[in-house]
Amino acid sequence: MSTILSVAQLAIAVILIILVLVQERGGGVGEAFGGGAEFTTQRRGIEKYLHTATIVGLVLFIATSLANLLL
């Protein structure tokens, strides 16, 4: 059981690294693909999805870490 949790934790960690690196600070995904400069603070489209996926991944990573610690 501990091996499965360790593999899951490693997979979640890699996914989290990718999610964080894909997000740009100060520029949106639309800007990265040639969009204009938009001065809005709301996340829309894929940016909102990436933000939510990062939070879910973080919660899963913490849960697997605690489960691995307790077992």
C-alpha positions, 0 to 999 in steps of 0.5 A: 500500500505504501508503494502505491501511495509513493507512486501516486505522490510522485505522479501528482508532484510531476503534474503539479510542477507542469501545472505551475510552469504552464501558468505565466505570472503577469501574462495570460495564456492568451497573451502567450499565443499573440493576444493583446495586453488585457488589464483584467484580474479575472481568470477566464477559459483555460487560465481558470481551469489551470488555476483550479487544477493546481489547487486540486492537485495540491490538495491531492498531494497533501492528502497522499503525503499525510496518508503515506505518513500515517501508513 
